[in-house]
Amino acid sequence: MTEKIQGQCTIAKVQTMADGGKRVYLDFPEDSALLMAQLMECQRLGVYLDVTFEAHEAESDGQPTESRKIHI
C-alpha cells in the first residue's frame, strides 16, 4: 500500500500506556468515510504509517487558516 491517505481531523485524546507508549485518539468529520475505509484497511493489513500532521488554526466560521507542519 503506497498511496497517500489524506484528510482532516482533531486530536480528541492523548494517553500514556502502561508500557510507556503513547496512544492518540483522532476525531474525523462525518464526510470522511473513504478516509476511514483506507485507515481500517491499513489496520487490517498491519501497515505502519509515516505520519505528518499539518496544524491549522480555525477561523470564526470553522475553516482552517494558516498551517504549520509537525513531522513525527
Secondary structure by P-SEA (a helix, b strand, c coil): ccbbbbbbbbbcccccccccbbbbbbbbcccaaaaaaaaaaaaaaccccbbbbbbbbbcccccccbbbbbcc
